[in-house]
């Protein structure tokens, strides 16, 4: 009798365990779009809104703002293998996966086509310099105008891959462009408090904010790209502190996922504030509006940083 009861209990526990186990859902998508970054993911999700049978995935690049040292995971490789269309940022941002892209059987769309590129702040010309694409700043998504171009390139690629839904992609692209235009108008209005102020310039602790600064006519005085695990030298800190004092800079900006050690050292030396900006390489949003909200939040941070000093 006891053995029978024990067997019944074991069977019940096994049943409960099976019910609680989450199985990986099997995708029945007829078209799988793989994006390499969060900004592209939000654009792709918005462009494919309401189109049946389309799945949008993204690599597990997470909140990493600099992808040069990123290594593809097993999951990433499976996504590349299973994708029907791969959308990349371009401008050498995806150099970490060049071999995987070369071996991919699916079409790869470079969404940077047509974007006016800015030279990388970290690049220094040398004799014999051929000025290739690797010398350009890849953080093009930080300018809303560029994001619109990227969306147009991806919409065209989607239409080519899925011509039956061309009209839907075109309609969704128009919605995306309207959202970008509305965000730009709001951000331009948000700059009003800086009108008439002598904004000495932005000092950022990531070299990827120049498209953002260029979009809103904000002078970028200096951008410091610190290598992971390293801190600036005493001379570099002194030079930056002198720059803050010379231009009367009330606030300097670190990157959300980066170190703020050097910025805090400069703040102690000069009395300036330290605030945080986001490169928007990661997020949980599912639409381009979520991304645009993050971009707008960056501008609010900049405006607040300068107006707080004035007040």
PLY file of the C-alpha trace (Angstrom):
ply
format ascii 1.0
element vertex 311
property float x
property float y
property float z
element edge 310
property int vertex1
property int vertex2
end_header
0.00 0.00 0.00
2.81 2.39 0.95
4.65 1.60 -2.29
1.48 2.31 -4.27
1.02 5.69 -2.54
4.66 6.54 -3.11
4.36 5.76 -6.81
1.28 7.95 -7.12
3.07 10.85 -5.39
6.09 10.51 -7.65
3.90 10.50 -10.73
2.10 13.62 -9.50
5.37 15.43 -8.83
6.66 14.55 -12.30
3.44 15.88 -13.83
3.70 19.15 -11.91
7.34 19.50 -12.91
6.45 19.00 -16.56
3.67 21.58 -16.34
6.02 24.16 -14.82
8.76 23.66 -17.37
8.92 26.34 -20.06
9.53 25.05 -23.55
11.15 27.14 -26.21
8.38 28.28 -28.55
8.72 27.00 -32.08
8.67 29.85 -34.56
6.28 29.48 -37.47
7.56 32.68 -39.08
7.88 32.68 -42.86
10.36 35.57 -42.64
12.84 36.05 -39.81
14.68 39.36 -39.60
17.83 39.52 -37.47
19.06 42.90 -36.23
22.47 43.51 -34.71
21.59 46.38 -32.35
18.73 47.62 -30.21
18.05 50.76 -32.32
17.69 48.61 -35.43
15.51 46.16 -33.52
13.01 48.88 -32.60
12.94 50.11 -36.19
12.40 46.60 -37.54
9.62 45.90 -35.03
7.82 49.07 -36.08
8.29 48.42 -39.80
6.85 44.90 -39.51
3.92 45.89 -37.28
0.76 44.14 -38.50
2.57 42.00 -41.08
1.71 38.34 -40.48
4.42 35.73 -40.31
7.37 38.04 -39.71
9.62 37.55 -36.66
12.21 40.11 -35.56
15.22 39.01 -33.49
18.35 40.75 -32.26
21.79 39.66 -31.19
22.53 39.46 -27.48
24.69 42.58 -27.58
22.76 43.86 -24.56
23.88 47.16 -23.08
27.35 47.12 -24.58
28.08 50.53 -26.06
31.25 49.47 -27.88
31.04 46.22 -29.81
34.66 45.92 -30.91
35.40 43.31 -28.24
32.06 41.52 -28.45
32.14 37.78 -29.09
29.24 36.00 -30.75
27.47 33.52 -28.49
26.09 30.13 -29.51
22.61 31.72 -29.52
23.87 34.50 -31.79
25.26 31.99 -34.26
21.97 30.11 -34.34
20.11 33.35 -35.00
22.45 34.19 -37.88
21.99 30.72 -39.32
18.19 30.90 -39.05
17.71 34.44 -40.34
16.15 35.21 -43.72
17.35 38.81 -43.65
20.14 40.33 -41.57
20.06 44.07 -40.88
23.33 45.66 -39.76
24.23 49.16 -38.64
27.28 49.23 -40.88
30.23 51.66 -40.71
32.32 48.77 -39.38
30.29 48.53 -36.16
29.79 44.80 -36.80
33.45 44.03 -37.49
33.25 41.50 -34.65
31.02 39.30 -36.86
32.57 39.85 -40.28
33.38 36.14 -40.73
29.87 35.11 -39.72
28.32 37.62 -42.12
30.57 36.48 -44.95
29.42 32.90 -44.38
25.73 33.81 -43.98
23.40 32.48 -46.66
20.85 35.25 -46.10
20.88 38.76 -47.59
22.60 41.40 -45.45
21.32 44.98 -45.58
23.71 47.75 -44.52
21.33 50.37 -43.14
24.02 53.08 -43.11
23.83 53.50 -46.91
23.24 57.16 -47.68
24.11 58.46 -44.22
26.53 61.39 -44.12
29.32 59.97 -41.99
31.40 61.87 -39.48
35.03 61.03 -39.00
35.78 59.10 -35.84
37.08 61.32 -33.06
39.51 58.59 -32.11
41.09 58.54 -35.57
44.34 60.34 -36.28
45.58 60.81 -39.85
48.92 59.29 -40.64
51.11 59.40 -43.71
49.70 57.07 -46.36
46.22 57.18 -44.79
43.65 55.83 -47.27
40.68 57.24 -45.32
38.59 54.07 -45.52
35.23 53.46 -43.82
36.91 52.21 -40.64
37.90 55.83 -39.95
34.29 56.91 -39.49
32.17 57.09 -36.37
29.66 54.19 -36.47
27.21 55.64 -33.89
24.96 56.99 -36.62
21.68 56.16 -34.83
22.24 58.99 -32.35
20.99 61.48 -34.97
17.24 61.16 -35.72
17.81 62.11 -39.38
20.15 59.16 -39.74
17.66 56.86 -38.05
15.13 57.84 -40.70
17.58 56.90 -43.47
18.29 53.59 -41.75
14.55 52.89 -41.53
14.16 53.62 -45.24
16.96 51.21 -46.14
15.47 48.47 -44.00
11.95 49.03 -45.37
13.31 48.65 -48.90
15.06 45.40 -47.96
11.89 44.07 -46.32
9.87 44.90 -49.43
12.37 43.04 -51.60
12.28 40.00 -49.31
8.51 40.07 -48.93
7.03 41.90 -51.95
3.46 40.85 -51.19
3.52 43.15 -48.15
5.31 46.05 -49.81
2.38 48.42 -49.17
2.33 47.55 -45.46
6.05 48.22 -45.11
5.64 51.54 -46.92
2.77 52.55 -44.64
4.74 51.54 -41.55
7.77 53.48 -42.79
5.61 56.57 -43.08
4.47 56.06 -39.47
8.07 55.66 -38.32
9.15 58.82 -40.15
6.25 60.76 -38.63
7.31 59.59 -35.16
10.89 60.68 -35.82
9.77 64.08 -37.13
7.51 64.63 -34.12
10.34 63.70 -31.75
12.70 66.11 -33.49
10.20 68.93 -33.15
9.81 68.21 -29.44
13.55 68.02 -28.93
14.15 71.28 -30.77
11.56 72.91 -28.50
13.27 71.39 -25.46
16.46 73.27 -26.41
14.75 76.63 -25.84
16.15 77.08 -22.29
19.68 77.06 -23.76
18.88 79.92 -26.12
21.09 82.88 -25.34
23.24 80.87 -22.93
26.97 80.66 -23.48
27.20 76.89 -23.66
30.93 76.31 -23.69
30.54 72.82 -25.10
29.88 69.20 -24.27
32.52 67.02 -22.71
31.57 63.34 -22.92
33.26 60.21 -21.70
32.44 58.20 -24.80
33.34 59.15 -28.35
29.95 58.14 -29.76
27.93 61.29 -29.04
29.09 63.48 -31.91
26.12 62.58 -34.17
23.85 63.49 -31.26
25.68 66.79 -30.73
25.69 67.53 -34.45
21.93 66.89 -34.75
21.10 69.64 -32.26
23.96 72.08 -32.96
25.55 71.41 -29.59
29.29 72.09 -29.64
31.26 68.97 -28.75
34.32 70.31 -26.98
35.92 66.98 -26.14
35.14 63.28 -26.11
37.19 60.88 -24.05
37.10 57.18 -24.90
38.61 55.21 -22.04
39.60 51.61 -22.55
37.87 49.11 -20.32
39.70 48.67 -17.04
41.97 51.66 -17.54
41.81 55.16 -16.11
43.15 58.43 -17.41
46.60 59.58 -16.35
47.13 62.49 -13.97
48.17 64.64 -16.96
45.00 63.79 -18.88
42.87 64.62 -15.85
44.67 67.94 -15.41
44.27 68.78 -19.11
40.54 68.04 -18.99
40.12 69.99 -15.79
41.85 72.98 -17.42
39.43 72.70 -20.34
36.43 72.73 -17.98
37.76 75.82 -16.23
38.68 77.64 -19.45
35.22 77.23 -20.99
33.32 77.44 -17.70
31.71 74.04 -18.27
29.17 73.35 -15.50
28.59 69.67 -16.30
30.36 66.77 -17.99
28.69 63.60 -19.24
29.55 59.96 -18.73
28.10 57.04 -20.68
25.50 54.92 -18.91
27.48 51.68 -19.06
30.94 53.17 -18.78
33.28 54.12 -15.96
32.91 57.50 -14.30
36.18 57.42 -12.35
37.93 60.05 -14.47
34.84 62.24 -14.67
34.50 62.20 -10.89
38.18 63.11 -10.51
37.65 66.11 -12.80
34.51 67.04 -10.88
36.45 67.09 -7.62
39.09 69.30 -9.23
36.70 71.78 -10.85
33.38 71.56 -9.01
31.46 70.68 -12.17
28.57 68.22 -12.07
28.64 64.74 -13.59
25.57 63.48 -15.43
24.86 60.33 -17.42
23.91 59.91 -21.08
22.78 56.72 -22.78
24.20 55.34 -26.05
20.90 53.41 -26.35
22.54 50.15 -27.31
20.20 48.20 -25.06
16.61 48.37 -23.93
13.38 46.45 -23.51
11.24 48.58 -25.82
9.47 47.05 -28.78
8.90 50.09 -31.01
10.87 52.95 -32.48
9.02 55.31 -30.13
10.71 53.60 -27.17
14.06 54.36 -28.75
13.09 57.96 -29.51
12.00 58.44 -25.90
15.51 57.44 -24.84
17.06 59.90 -27.28
14.79 62.65 -25.98
15.77 61.79 -22.40
19.42 62.37 -23.34
18.62 65.87 -24.57
16.65 66.60 -21.41
19.69 65.55 -19.37
21.93 67.93 -21.33
19.53 70.85 -20.99
19.01 70.20 -17.28
22.76 69.99 -16.74
23.41 73.44 -18.17
20.29 75.22 -16.90
20.79 73.92 -13.35
24.10 75.74 -13.22
22.47 78.92 -14.48
19.69 78.68 -11.88
0 1
1 2
2 3
3 4
4 5
5 6
6 7
7 8
8 9
9 10
10 11
11 12
12 13
13 14
14 15
15 16
16 17
17 18
18 19
19 20
20 21
21 22
22 23
23 24
24 25
25 26
26 27
27 28
28 29
29 30
30 31
31 32
32 33
33 34
34 35
35 36
36 37
37 38
38 39
39 40
40 41
41 42
42 43
43 44
44 45
45 46
46 47
47 48
48 49
49 50
50 51
51 52
52 53
53 54
54 55
55 56
56 57
57 58
58 59
59 60
60 61
61 62
62 63
63 64
64 65
65 66
66 67
67 68
68 69
69 70
70 71
71 72
72 73
73 74
74 75
75 76
76 77
77 78
78 79
79 80
80 81
81 82
82 83
83 84
84 85
85 86
86 87
87 88
88 89
89 90
90 91
91 92
92 93
93 94
94 95
95 96
96 97
97 98
98 99
99 100
100 101
101 102
102 103
103 104
104 105
105 106
106 107
107 108
108 109
109 110
110 111
111 112
112 113
113 114
114 115
115 116
116 117
117 118
118 119
119 120
120 121
121 122
122 123
123 124
124 125
125 126
126 127
127 128
128 129
129 130
130 131
131 132
132 133
133 134
134 135
135 136
136 137
137 138
138 139
139 140
140 141
141 142
142 143
143 144
144 145
145 146
146 147
147 148
148 149
149 150
150 151
151 152
152 153
153 154
154 155
155 156
156 157
157 158
158 159
159 160
160 161
161 162
162 163
163 164
164 165
165 166
166 167
167 168
168 169
169 170
170 171
171 172
172 173
173 174
174 175
175 176
176 177
177 178
178 179
179 180
180 181
181 182
182 183
183 184
184 185
185 186
186 187
187 188
188 189
189 190
190 191
191 192
192 193
193 194
194 195
195 196
196 197
197 198
198 199
199 200
200 201
201 202
202 203
203 204
204 205
205 206
206 207
207 208
208 209
209 210
210 211
211 212
212 213
213 214
214 215
215 216
216 217
217 218
218 219
219 220
220 221
221 222
222 223
223 224
224 225
225 226
226 227
227 228
228 229
229 230
230 231
231 232
232 233
233 234
234 235
235 236
236 237
237 238
238 239
239 240
240 241
241 242
242 243
243 244
244 245
245 246
246 247
247 248
248 249
249 250
250 251
251 252
252 253
253 254
254 255
255 256
256 257
257 258
258 259
259 260
260 261
261 262
262 263
263 264
264 265
265 266
266 267
267 268
268 269
269 270
270 271
271 272
272 273
273 274
274 275
275 276
276 277
277 278
278 279
279 280
280 281
281 282
282 283
283 284
284 285
285 286
286 287
287 288
288 289
289 290
290 291
291 292
292 293
293 294
294 295
295 296
296 297
297 298
298 299
299 300
300 301
301 302
302 303
303 304
304 305
305 306
306 307
307 308
308 309
309 310
